[in-house]
Amino acid sequence: MSTRQTSDAPAAAQGTVARTVRLIQCIAQTDDAVSVGQLTAQMDLPSSTVHRLLQLLKRDGIVESDPVARTYRVGPELHRLAALIVARSSTASLALPIMERVVAACGETCLLAVYDPDTRKTMFVEQVQSHHPLRFEVAGNVPLPPTWGSSGRVILAELPDDELQAVLADPQPSPVGGQQLGDPAEFAKELRKVRARGHDLTRGELLADSVGIAAPVFQRGRGVIGSLTIAIPSVRYQPAQRASLIQLVGDAADELSRLLGHERSA
């Protein structure tokens, strides 16, 4: 009898931990306060179990309750812990292991660009190099016009219309050859197609003799903040690679967005 109790204890403890983590996730991902009944339905657990776990979390400040409405929301201690994590983590540091996996999968350079709404420019803030001798090494933290190259276009495609119009009101020539943007209305029309696809492919617009395939990166509460790009020398790019590279960079951008709190719309 005692042997059974001893062997079952770790499993029971693991079950309690898993339920507690899931409960915190449910509360943290809810914009408004949530009731025990709603949590019970989401977690498919008895209300007594949910209530017991809530009291444990409330004791440590992870959640707090509204006794009148009988609801629960994120507590001050969870806010404090989240702020510490954010302060110690940058988008680049979160992106780096994801980018390393992209490069391991395709053998090409992966770039992280971020958009600065104050200057309305993009810049590359992190990169993982291809192992090939012929590869791209991009200067970091250099402001670039977002109208050129897939890395910027996927960002522009997700911006609010007033912000996009502000960018298009001051068009910049291409860093490669000085090409002009052309008709802003036609460019905006093309961006709508980019948004519908969720990715973009360009050739030699931002980097000479290159093919860039990019997908947007989002952060909860901020919308689009940047992009991930696979940069390939034109001589090495094969059209047969297109679908697999689009999938690879799209999955990577989605993973980074989830780490930044973004939830894809249904």
C-alpha positions as CSV (number, residue, x, y, z in Angstrom):
1,M,0.0,0.0,0.0
2,S,2.7,2.4,0.9
3,T,4.6,1.5,-2.3
4,R,1.6,2.5,-4.4
5,Q,1.3,5.8,-2.7
6,T,5.0,6.6,-3.2
7,S,5.0,5.7,-6.9
8,D,1.8,7.6,-7.6
9,A,3.0,10.8,-5.9
10,P,5.3,12.1,-8.7
11,A,2.6,11.6,-11.3
12,A,0.0,13.4,-9.1
13,A,2.5,16.3,-8.6
14,Q,3.2,16.5,-12.3
15,G,-0.6,16.6,-13.0
16,T,-1.0,19.5,-10.5
17,V,1.9,21.4,-12.0
18,A,0.5,20.9,-15.6
19,R,-3.0,22.1,-14.5
20,T,-1.6,25.1,-12.7
21,V,0.5,26.1,-15.8
22,R,-2.6,25.7,-18.0
23,L,-4.7,27.8,-15.6
24,I,-2.1,30.6,-15.7
25,Q,-2.1,30.4,-19.5
26,C,-5.9,30.7,-19.7
27,I,-6.0,33.7,-17.4
28,A,-3.0,35.5,-19.1
29,Q,-4.4,35.0,-22.6
30,T,-7.8,36.5,-21.6
31,D,-8.1,40.2,-22.2
32,D,-10.8,40.6,-19.5
33,A,-11.3,39.0,-16.1
34,V,-12.6,35.4,-16.2
35,S,-15.0,33.4,-14.0
36,V,-14.4,30.0,-12.4
37,G,-17.2,28.7,-14.7
38,Q,-15.4,29.9,-17.8
39,L,-12.1,28.4,-16.6
40,T,-13.8,25.2,-15.8
41,A,-15.2,25.0,-19.3
42,Q,-11.8,25.9,-20.9
43,M,-9.8,23.4,-18.9
44,D,-12.4,20.6,-18.7
45,L,-11.9,20.2,-15.0
46,P,-14.2,20.2,-11.9
47,S,-14.9,23.6,-10.6
48,S,-13.6,22.5,-7.2
49,T,-10.2,21.8,-8.7
50,V,-10.1,25.1,-10.5
51,H,-11.1,27.0,-7.4
52,R,-8.4,25.2,-5.3
53,L,-5.7,26.1,-7.8
54,L,-6.9,29.7,-8.0
55,Q,-6.6,30.1,-4.3
56,L,-3.0,28.8,-4.4
57,L,-2.2,31.3,-7.2
58,K,-4.0,34.1,-5.4
59,R,-2.0,33.6,-2.2
60,D,1.2,34.3,-4.1
61,G,-0.1,37.2,-6.1
62,I,-0.1,35.4,-9.5
63,V,-3.8,36.1,-9.8
64,E,-6.2,38.5,-8.1
65,S,-9.9,38.3,-7.7
66,D,-12.9,40.6,-7.9
67,P,-15.1,39.5,-5.0
68,V,-18.1,41.3,-6.3
69,A,-18.0,40.0,-9.9
70,R,-16.5,36.7,-8.8
71,T,-13.9,36.8,-11.5
72,Y,-10.1,36.5,-11.7
73,R,-7.4,38.3,-13.6
74,V,-3.6,38.5,-13.8
75,G,-2.1,39.5,-10.4
76,P,0.7,41.9,-9.5
77,E,3.3,39.2,-9.0
78,L,2.8,37.7,-12.5
79,H,3.0,41.2,-14.0
80,R,6.3,41.7,-12.1
81,L,7.7,38.4,-13.4
82,A,6.6,39.1,-16.9
83,A,8.2,42.6,-16.8
84,L,11.5,41.0,-15.7
85,I,11.4,38.5,-18.5
86,V,10.7,41.2,-21.1
87,A,13.4,43.4,-19.7
88,R,16.0,40.6,-20.0
89,S,14.9,39.4,-23.4
90,S,15.1,41.3,-26.7
91,T,13.4,40.4,-29.9
92,A,16.9,39.5,-31.3
93,S,17.7,37.1,-28.5
94,L,14.4,35.4,-28.8
95,A,14.8,35.2,-32.6
96,L,18.4,33.8,-32.6
97,P,17.7,30.1,-31.9
98,I,14.8,30.2,-34.4
99,M,17.1,31.7,-37.0
100,E,19.8,29.1,-36.4
101,R,17.3,26.4,-37.0
102,V,16.2,28.1,-40.3
103,V,19.9,28.2,-41.5
104,A,20.4,24.6,-40.4
105,A,17.4,23.6,-42.5
106,C,18.1,25.4,-45.7
107,G,21.8,26.4,-45.5
108,E,21.1,30.0,-46.4
109,T,21.5,33.3,-44.4
110,C,18.6,34.3,-42.2
111,L,18.0,38.0,-41.3
112,L,15.9,39.7,-38.6
113,A,14.7,43.2,-39.5
114,V,12.7,45.5,-37.3
115,Y,10.7,48.6,-38.2
116,D,11.2,51.9,-36.5
117,P,8.0,53.9,-36.6
118,D,9.8,57.1,-35.6
119,T,12.0,57.1,-38.7
120,R,9.8,54.9,-40.8
121,K,12.8,52.8,-41.7
122,T,13.8,49.2,-41.2
123,M,17.1,47.8,-40.0
124,F,18.7,44.4,-39.7
125,V,19.4,43.7,-36.0
126,E,20.4,40.1,-36.1
127,Q,21.7,37.6,-38.7
128,V,22.8,34.0,-38.9
129,Q,25.2,33.4,-41.8
130,S,25.1,30.6,-44.4
131,H,27.9,28.1,-44.2
132,H,28.6,28.6,-48.0
133,P,31.6,30.6,-49.0
134,L,29.4,32.7,-51.2
135,R,27.0,34.4,-48.8
136,F,25.6,37.7,-47.7
137,E,26.9,39.7,-44.7
138,V,24.6,42.6,-44.0
139,A,25.6,45.7,-42.1
140,G,23.6,45.7,-38.9
141,N,21.5,48.6,-37.4
142,V,21.7,50.7,-40.6
143,P,18.4,52.4,-41.5
144,L,16.9,51.2,-44.8
145,P,13.9,52.2,-46.8
146,P,11.1,49.6,-46.1
147,T,9.8,50.0,-49.7
148,W,12.6,47.8,-51.1
149,G,13.2,44.2,-50.6
150,S,10.9,41.5,-49.2
151,S,12.1,42.2,-45.6
152,G,10.5,45.7,-45.7
153,R,7.5,44.9,-48.0
154,V,6.0,42.3,-45.7
155,I,6.2,44.9,-42.8
156,L,4.6,47.6,-44.9
157,A,1.8,45.3,-46.0
158,E,0.7,44.9,-42.3
159,L,0.9,48.6,-41.3
160,P,-2.2,50.7,-40.6
161,D,-3.2,52.7,-43.7
162,D,-2.2,56.1,-42.3
163,E,1.3,54.8,-41.4
164,L,1.7,53.3,-44.8
165,Q,0.6,56.5,-46.5
166,A,3.2,58.4,-44.5
167,V,5.9,56.0,-45.7
168,L,4.8,56.3,-49.3
169,A,4.6,60.1,-49.0
170,D,8.4,60.2,-48.8
171,P,9.6,57.5,-51.2
172,Q,13.3,56.6,-51.1
173,P,15.3,55.1,-54.1
174,S,16.5,51.6,-54.0
175,P,19.9,51.1,-52.3
176,V,20.7,48.9,-55.3
177,G,21.0,51.1,-58.4
178,G,18.9,54.0,-57.2
179,Q,15.7,52.8,-58.8
180,Q,12.6,54.9,-58.0
181,L,9.5,53.4,-56.5
182,G,7.0,54.4,-59.2
183,D,3.2,54.9,-58.7
184,P,2.4,54.7,-55.0
185,A,-1.2,53.5,-55.7
186,E,0.2,50.5,-57.7
187,F,2.7,49.8,-55.0
188,A,-0.1,49.8,-52.3
189,K,-2.1,47.4,-54.5
190,E,0.9,45.1,-54.7
191,L,1.2,45.3,-50.9
192,R,-2.4,44.1,-50.5
193,K,-1.4,41.0,-52.4
194,V,1.6,40.5,-50.1
195,R,-0.6,40.7,-47.1
196,A,-3.0,38.2,-48.5
197,R,-0.1,35.8,-49.2
198,G,1.6,36.4,-45.8
199,H,5.0,36.4,-47.4
200,D,7.0,38.1,-50.2
201,L,9.8,37.2,-52.6
202,T,12.0,39.9,-54.3
203,R,15.1,39.8,-56.4
204,G,18.0,42.2,-56.0
205,E,16.0,45.1,-54.6
206,L,17.9,45.5,-51.3
207,L,20.9,43.3,-51.8
208,A,22.5,43.0,-55.2
209,D,22.3,39.6,-56.9
210,S,20.1,38.2,-54.2
211,V,16.7,36.5,-53.8
212,G,14.9,37.4,-50.5
213,I,12.0,35.5,-49.1
214,A,10.4,37.1,-46.0
215,A,7.5,36.8,-43.6
216,P,6.2,39.4,-41.0
217,V,6.8,39.2,-37.3
218,F,4.1,40.5,-34.9
219,Q,4.1,41.4,-31.2
220,R,1.0,41.4,-28.9
221,G,-0.3,45.0,-28.5
222,R,2.0,46.4,-31.2
223,G,1.0,44.6,-34.4
224,V,3.8,44.1,-37.0
225,I,7.2,44.9,-35.6
226,G,9.6,43.3,-38.2
227,S,10.3,40.4,-40.4
228,L,12.4,37.3,-40.9
229,T,14.1,36.9,-44.3
230,I,16.0,34.1,-46.0
231,A,18.6,35.7,-48.3
232,I,20.0,33.6,-51.1
233,P,22.6,34.4,-53.8
234,S,20.8,34.5,-57.1
235,V,23.2,32.0,-58.6
236,R,22.2,29.4,-56.0
237,Y,18.5,29.9,-55.9
238,Q,16.3,27.3,-57.6
239,P,12.6,27.9,-58.3
240,A,11.9,24.4,-57.0
241,Q,13.0,25.6,-53.5
242,R,10.4,28.4,-53.4
243,A,7.5,26.5,-51.6
244,S,9.7,24.9,-49.0
245,L,11.5,28.2,-48.2
246,I,8.3,30.1,-48.0
247,Q,7.0,27.5,-45.5
248,L,10.3,27.5,-43.5
249,V,10.4,31.3,-43.1
250,G,6.7,31.6,-42.5
251,D,6.8,29.0,-39.7
252,A,9.8,30.7,-38.2
253,A,8.1,34.1,-38.2
254,D,5.0,32.6,-36.6
255,E,7.1,30.9,-33.9
256,L,8.8,34.2,-33.0
257,S,5.5,36.0,-33.1
258,R,4.1,33.5,-30.6
259,L,7.1,34.1,-28.3
260,L,6.2,37.8,-28.5
261,G,2.7,37.1,-27.3
262,H,0.9,37.4,-30.7
263,E,-2.0,35.1,-31.4
264,R,-2.8,34.4,-35.0
265,S,-6.4,35.3,-35.9
266,A,-8.7,32.4,-36.8
